[in-house]
Amino acid sequence: MYALSDFQDIIAGAVLADTGAKSTFPVEILIPYDKNRIPDGYSIEDLIILIYNYEQKQWESARSEIIHANNALMFQEHLISAYAVVIETDEADAFSKKLGNYKTDSSGCFLQNILSGP
């Protein structure tokens, strides 16, 4: 299990299902991100994909291989849910997040309510 902390900056995200539907076969998911949202001192290698498990009401780390391509992350997953792309940061970076760093990502999904939990 994984819970978002004050030390994680949200870079991008997508909501494909608001109930956490499960697929028999892995679904290929592509999440675009704006590289300008990556804080100074961090790189695309620091990006982490989190998947919201609606049954457990917890965020979990993606377990499949993550492929970086053209400002997007691609991975396969059986759980069709909400996804967040985050970077684990230090205390100074977390301060800017508390000031309102949640924004609408390029797919138009507003993640603040999802990321705050039910």
One Martini backbone bead per residue (centre of mass of N, CA, C, O) as a GRO file, in nm:
protein
  118
    1MET     BB    1   0.101   0.033   0.013
    2TYR     BB    2   0.005   0.384  -0.065
    3ALA     BB    3   0.070   0.721   0.036
    4LEU     BB    4   0.036   1.035   0.014
    5SER     BB    5   0.257   1.302   0.051
    6ASP     BB    6   0.418   1.608   0.111
    7PHE     BB    7   0.671   1.466  -0.074
    8GLN     BB    8   0.471   1.494  -0.335
    9ASP     BB    9   0.469   1.572  -0.669
   10ILE     BB   10   0.240   1.656  -0.911
   11ILE     BB   11   0.257   1.610  -1.264
   12ALA     BB   12   0.025   1.392  -1.331
   13GLY     BB   13  -0.287   1.253  -1.483
   14ALA     BB   14  -0.559   1.001  -1.460
   15VAL     BB   15  -0.910   0.910  -1.532
   16LEU     BB   16  -1.067   0.598  -1.626
   17ALA     BB   17  -1.189   0.520  -1.334
   18ASP     BB   18  -1.416   0.547  -1.036
   19THR     BB   19  -1.391   0.212  -0.934
   20GLY     BB   20  -1.177  -0.007  -1.028
   21ALA     BB   21  -1.150  -0.178  -1.271
   22LYS     BB   22  -1.106  -0.510  -1.399
   23SER     BB   23  -0.876  -0.686  -1.601
   24THR     BB   24  -0.777  -0.972  -1.755
   25PHE     BB   25  -0.604  -0.784  -1.920
   26PRO     BB   26  -0.363  -0.590  -2.001
   27VAL     BB   27  -0.342  -0.238  -2.003
   28GLU     BB   28  -0.246   0.023  -2.201
   29ILE     BB   29  -0.085   0.314  -2.061
   30LEU     BB   30  -0.095   0.676  -2.128
   31ILE     BB   31   0.093   0.951  -1.974
   32PRO     BB   32   0.108   1.271  -1.997
   33TYR     BB   33   0.369   1.530  -1.965
   34ASP     BB   34   0.520   1.816  -1.820
   35LYS     BB   35   0.852   1.886  -1.792
   36ASN     BB   36   0.812   2.170  -1.638
   37ARG     BB   37   0.701   2.021  -1.363
   38ILE     BB   38   0.980   1.945  -1.305
   39PRO     BB   39   1.188   1.986  -1.073
   40ASP     BB   40   1.463   2.104  -0.983
   41GLY     BB   41   1.690   1.822  -0.969
   42TYR     BB   42   1.507   1.657  -1.159
   43SER     BB   43   1.383   1.366  -1.339
   44ILE     BB   44   1.230   1.123  -1.523
   45GLU     BB   45   1.354   0.898  -1.333
   46ASP     BB   46   1.170   1.010  -1.076
   47LEU     BB   47   0.920   0.894  -1.176
   48ILE     BB   48   0.594   0.799  -1.045
   49ILE     BB   49   0.345   0.548  -1.040
   50LEU     BB   50   0.008   0.577  -0.934
   51ILE     BB   51  -0.258   0.371  -0.799
   52TYR     BB   52  -0.597   0.359  -0.739
   53ASN     BB   53  -0.752   0.177  -0.472
   54TYR     BB   54  -1.083   0.157  -0.402
   55GLU     BB   55  -1.100  -0.077  -0.197
   56GLN     BB   56  -0.849   0.036  -0.009
   57LYS     BB   57  -0.801   0.346  -0.021
   58GLN     BB   58  -0.523   0.344  -0.204
   59TRP     BB   59  -0.202   0.389  -0.299
   60GLU     BB   60  -0.010   0.242  -0.571
   61SER     BB   61   0.243   0.099  -0.719
   62ALA     BB   62   0.363   0.033  -1.005
   63ARG     BB   63   0.470  -0.296  -1.136
   64SER     BB   64   0.545  -0.223  -1.405
   65GLU     BB   65   0.692  -0.129  -1.670
   66ILE     BB   66   0.843   0.184  -1.752
   67ILE     BB   67   0.792   0.400  -2.028
   68HIS     BB   68   0.980   0.646  -2.193
   69ALA     BB   69   0.789   0.881  -2.417
   70ASN     BB   70   0.738   1.178  -2.526
   71ASN     BB   71   0.620   1.294  -2.255
   72ALA     BB   72   0.562   0.988  -2.151
   73LEU     BB   73   0.391   0.722  -1.985
   74MET     BB   74   0.425   0.363  -2.004
   75PHE     BB   75   0.189   0.098  -1.914
   76GLN     BB   76   0.074  -0.194  -1.742
   77GLU     BB   77  -0.272  -0.282  -1.642
   78HIS     BB   78  -0.553  -0.424  -1.463
   79LEU     BB   79  -0.619  -0.151  -1.327
   80ILE     BB   80  -0.891   0.062  -1.371
   81SER     BB   81  -0.819   0.406  -1.292
   82ALA     BB   82  -0.630   0.612  -1.105
   83TYR     BB   83  -0.354   0.834  -1.196
   84ALA     BB   84  -0.019   0.919  -1.077
   85VAL     BB   85   0.242   1.153  -1.126
   86VAL     BB   86   0.540   1.147  -0.930
   87ILE     BB   87   0.759   1.322  -0.694
   88GLU     BB   88   1.003   1.287  -0.469
   89THR     BB   89   1.063   1.521  -0.214
   90ASP     BB   90   1.146   1.775  -0.027
   91GLU     BB   91   1.056   2.011   0.197
   92ALA     BB   92   1.083   2.262   0.012
   93ASP     BB   93   0.905   2.148  -0.219
   94ALA     BB   94   0.645   2.099  -0.046
   95PHE     BB   95   0.566   2.393   0.000
   96SER     BB   96   0.462   2.454  -0.291
   97LYS     BB   97   0.235   2.246  -0.282
   98LYS     BB   98   0.071   2.383  -0.046
   99LEU     BB   99   0.019   2.648  -0.240
  100GLY     BB  100  -0.103   2.509  -0.517
  101ASN     BB  101   0.013   2.266  -0.734
  102TYR     BB  102  -0.264   2.196  -0.830
  103LYS     BB  103  -0.356   2.085  -1.158
  104THR     BB  104  -0.445   2.067  -1.471
  105ASP     BB  105  -0.400   1.848  -1.697
  106SER     BB  106  -0.375   1.764  -2.035
  107SER     BB  107  -0.648   1.577  -2.004
  108GLY     BB  108  -0.847   1.742  -1.787
  109CYS     BB  109  -0.782   1.631  -1.508
  110PHE     BB  110  -0.889   1.667  -1.179
  111LEU     BB  111  -0.697   1.557  -0.889
  112GLN     BB  112  -0.747   1.665  -0.605
  113ASN     BB  113  -0.988   1.490  -0.506
  114ILE     BB  114  -0.857   1.216  -0.553
  115LEU     BB  115  -0.588   1.267  -0.387
  116SER     BB  116  -0.745   1.318  -0.111
  117GLY     BB  117  -0.973   1.137  -0.115
  118PRO     BB  118  -1.285   1.018   0.014
   0.00000   0.00000   0.00000
